[in-house]
Amino acid sequence: MILFHLFRTPALSAYQTAGLLATAQQTVSPAIRGIETEFCFNVAAGQPLDTDEMRLLRWLLAETFEPEQFSDKSFLTLDPGPRTLVLEVGPRMNFTTAWSTNAVSVCHACGLTKITRIERSRCYRISLDAGAALGHELRAAFLSLVHDRMTECPYPDPLSTFETGTKPEGVRIVPLMEEGRAALEKINREMGLGLDDWDLDYYTNLFTKDIGRNPTNVECFDLSQSNSEHSRHWFFRGKLIVDGKEVPETLMKLVKSTYEANRNNSVIAFSDNSSAIRGYEIITIVPENQEAPSAFRETKRTYHIIFTAETHNFPSGVAPFPGAETGTGGRIRDVQATGTGGLVVAGTAAYCVGNLRIPGYPLPWEDPLYSYPNNLA
């Protein structure tokens, strides 16, 4: 396995760079005079690439109309003395990013099958006033401005390998057969599985009586996830007891009751997370033969309008961009839940944000004393 580097400049637009410079001068050091950026493509390959393969890879990674801004050498050179420094940040090595997966897929589709992984990092060349320097604390302050610590990390040196040197924890057996429910209670506490008394009783009986073996910690974690409220809607679909008396309707039935009382122009209500209102007749194209490759023909069809909502508070809070991306996948899943013919056409996005505290831009509702949990980006 070999790892080599290719570079493209800049990593930020002029507008973004100017904003970062102003913020860095205000929050890190007024001695910072300029910032330049570039992307570093860290490419892992099983074998060395020949001349044609390297030419194709460069064509894929370079900007089409700016080939001169792509090179196998960094554009961010250091001046003599302490007046400049280069800092690099990129994805954590313990997982392959979605960007890398897509990039490698494109490479393989183009015949570059030797490539196994590409991760894109960002380099920042900081220019300082004469005689100024950024100590360890100020460097850390600047790095905190330019990377998401939940999914990225600083690179003290250029990457030479994607290996982290750490080994994943091995699969453990939970001694349920020997210790009974207490063993499941223990791993429930240790791993924060969120299993309640009913779950603990059910899975104890399932493994000890029906399956007749001990579960693994991986199985327990998977059961916790697949049986969560997010997946199963236990609370929304479960029995509702108020003041000791069971209410006839579940929360889900209460939500759907408006549809039952007055359907009006609704066609579907809460097929999973999607609903639909009555549409209208349109002219579209459909295959002549839906069971084999065939030509399309023009036809009239009645198309109803689907609505679906997707909330992704937790993944978006931990990893804003990947978290928002998974929301698209969830919306596609919900649209397909309406049945055959569910098409994803257009979407809108709305984000509720709290105290952003943008430097130099205070807003009246922001609370300067509020402290965000340290597990949020």
Secondary structure as GFF3:
##gff-version 3
##sequence-region A 1 377
A	DSSP	beta_strand	2	8	.	.	.	ID=ss1
A	DSSP	alpha_helix	14	27	.	.	.	ID=ss2
A	DSSP	beta_strand	32	45	.	.	.	ID=ss3
A	DSSP	alpha_helix	51	61	.	.	.	ID=ss4
A	DSSP	three_ten_helix	67	69	.	.	.	ID=ss5
A	DSSP	beta_strand	70	71	.	.	.	ID=ss6
A	DSSP	beta_strand	84	91	.	.	.	ID=ss7
A	DSSP	alpha_helix	98	109	.	.	.	ID=ss8
A	DSSP	beta_strand	115	128	.	.	.	ID=ss9
A	DSSP	alpha_helix	136	146	.	.	.	ID=ss10
A	DSSP	beta_strand	152	154	.	.	.	ID=ss11
A	DSSP	alpha_helix	176	179	.	.	.	ID=ss12
A	DSSP	alpha_helix	181	191	.	.	.	ID=ss13
A	DSSP	alpha_helix	197	205	.	.	.	ID=ss14
A	DSSP	pi_helix	206	211	.	.	.	ID=ss15
A	DSSP	alpha_helix	217	226	.	.	.	ID=ss16
A	DSSP	alpha_helix	229	232	.	.	.	ID=ss17
A	DSSP	alpha_helix	234	237	.	.	.	ID=ss18
A	DSSP	beta_strand	240	242	.	.	.	ID=ss19
A	DSSP	beta_strand	245	247	.	.	.	ID=ss20
A	DSSP	alpha_helix	251	261	.	.	.	ID=ss21
A	DSSP	beta_strand	266	271	.	.	.	ID=ss22
A	DSSP	beta_strand	274	287	.	.	.	ID=ss23
A	DSSP	beta_strand	296	308	.	.	.	ID=ss24
A	DSSP	alpha_helix	313	318	.	.	.	ID=ss25
A	DSSP	alpha_helix	320	336	.	.	.	ID=ss26
###
